Amino acid sequence: MHLPTPFRRPFDGVGRSVAFLATGVLVQLGALLVLALPWLNGGPTKALSCLLAVVGMGGVLGAACPVLSRVQRARLRARVGVEIPAAGRAWSWRQVGYHLVTGPVVALGAACVLTLGVASAVAATVYVWVWALPTGTRLGQAAYATAAGFAGLYGSAWLAGALTRLDVRAATRRLGPSRAEQLERRVEEVTESRAGVVDAADAERRRIERDLHDGAQQRLVSLAVNLGLAKVTLGDLPEDARKVIDEAHREAKEAIAELQDLVRGLHPAVLEDRGLDAALSGIAERAPLPVRLTVDLPSRPSPTIEAVAYFVVSEALANVVKHAQASRADVTVERFGGILLLVVSDDGVGGADPSGGTGLAGLAKRVASVDGTFSISSPVGGPTVVTVELPCAL
C-alpha cells in the first residue's frame, strides 16, 4: 500500500532532518551548559551578580563564536549537504545573533518536535504493546491512540522539514559571508575570469601570428622567389606569358607585404623576442611623420600588458596619421612602481572625440580589459594628448 504523494511528501528525507535537528539540539545544549555554569552550585543570588554572570557567560559564548560557527557549518555540510563558505571575518555580530538567539530558538523548537515524534511513534505502535494496557481499555483507547500517533507522526515530520529549512536559511545568512563580502568575492572571481579570457585571447593571437608567419607567409615568399626566377631564367617566353608572370610576381610581393602587416597587427614577433622598446621603435620608424619615442622600463611588464601597450600606441599613432593633420608626434612610456604610463601626443588640429568612430572607444575598451585607465585631452586646435595607465605586478 502506497500513500498518495501529498501525504508521503513530509516523510521524504525525514531521517536526515531528524538527525540534523538532533545534532543541533546537542550543540545548543553545550552552549546552554556554558551559560548555566555559574548556577550549577547554587549560583549568585543578587540581581547584579546574576546580571554579571549572564553577561560574562554571554561574552564567553561570543568569544567562542568562530569555533561554534565551524561546528555549525560542519553540521550543515554533513547532515543536509549544505556548504556555507566561511565569512571574511572570524567574528561578527551576525554570528553572535545566530548562536545566542536564532540557534537556541530553533533548538527549542527541534526538541519539541523530536519529543512529539517520539510520543507519536509510541502511540502509533500501541498494538505492539497493547498487552500492557488494562483489559477493559485495550480496544477503544488503543484505536484512538493509534490514530493520534499517525497524525502526530505526520505533523512532526512536516515540522521537522520546516525547521530544517528555517535553520539552513538562518545559518546561511548569519554564518556565511555578508552580502558585501559576497559581492567582493564575486568581483574578484569576475576579475580573475576576465584576466583569464584576456590572456587566452593574447595567447591565441600569438598562435595565429606564428602559424601565419611560419606557414602562409613562407609559402608566399617561396612563390615570389620562384616567380622571380622564372622572369630571369625563362627569356624565350612569349610576351603575354611574361606579362602574366610579372603580374603574378607583383601580386605575390603585395600579398607578402599585406600579410606582414596583418601578422604585425596580430602580435609582432619583435615584441615577444625583444620587448616593448624594440617593438615601439619599429612603429616609430614606419610612421609617415616624425615620432619622438621615449621608453624607460627598468623591467619588462607581463606579456599581456606589453601587448595592450603596443596596440594602444600603434592605434593612437594610426589615428594621428589619419585624422590629426599633425607634423610630429611624441610617445612616452614609463613605469612608476606598479603603473605603466603611456602618453601619446601630437601637434595636430585636435577635436578628437572617442564617440566619433576614430578607434578611441576601442582603445578605451582594450585598456579597461586589464583594469587600466584611459583619458584623452583634445581641444579644437590641438594638441591631442592620450594618457593610459596600465597596472603592472611589482
C-alpha positions, 0 to 999 in steps of 0.5 A: 500500500502506497500513500498518495504523494501529498501525504508521503511528501513530509516523510521524504528525507525525514531521517536526515532532518531528524538527525540534523535537528538532533545534532543541533539540539546537542550543540545548543545544549553545550552552549546552554551548559556554558551559560548555566555554569555559574548556577550549577552550585547554587549560583549568585543570588543578587540581581547584579551578580546574576546580571554579571554572570549572564553577561560574562557567560554571554561574552564567553559564548561570543568569544567562542563564536568562530569555533561554534560557527565551524561546528555549525557549518560542519553540521550543515555540510554533513547532515543536509549537504549544505556548504556555507563558505566561511565569512571574511571575518572570524567574528561578527555580530551576525554570528553572535545573533545566530548562536545566542538567539536564532540557534537556541530558538530553533533548538527549542523548537527541534526538541519539541518536535523530536519529543512529539515524534517520539510520543507519536511513534509510541502511540502509533505502535500501541498494538505492539504493546497493547498487552500492557494496557488494562483489559477493559481499555485495550480496544477503544483507547488503543484505536484512538491512540493509534490514530493520534500517533499517525497524525502526530507522526505526520505533523512532526515530520512536516515540522521537522522539514520546516525547521530544517529549512528555517535553520539552513536559511538562518545559518546561511545568512548569519554564518556565511559571508555578508552580502558585501563580502559576497559581492567582493568575492564575486568581483574578484572571481569576475576579475580573475575570469576576465584576466583569464579570457584576456590572456587566452585571447593574447595567447591565441593571437600569438598562435595565429601570428606564428602559424601565419608567419611560419606557414602562409607567409613562407609559402608566399615568399617561396612563390615570389622567389620562384616567380622571380626566377622564372622572369630571369631564367625563362627569356624565350617566353612569349610576351603575354606569358611574361606579362602574366608572370610579372603580374603574378610576381607583383601580386605575390610581393603585395600579398607578402607585404599585406600579410606582414602587416596583418601578422604585425597587427596580430602580435609582432614577433619583435615584441615577444623576442625583444620587448616593448622598446624594440617593438615601439621603435619599429612603429616609430620608424614606419610612421609617415611623420616624425615620432619622438619615442621615449621608453624607460622600463627598468623591467619588462611588464607581463606579456599581456600588458606589453601587448595592450601597450603596443596596440594602444600606441600603434592605434593612437599613432594610426589615428594621428596619421589619419585624422590629426593633420599633425607634423610630429608626434611624441610617445612616452612610456614609463613605469612608476612602481606598479603603473605603466604610463603611456602618453601619446601626443601630437601637434595636430588640429585636435577635436578628437572625440572617442564617440566619433568612430576614430578607434578611441572607444576601442582603445578605451575598451582594450585598456579597461580589459586589464583594469587600466585607465584611459583619458584623452585631452583634445581641444579644437586646435590641438594638441591631442594628448592620450594618457593610459595607465596600465597596472603592472605586478611589482 
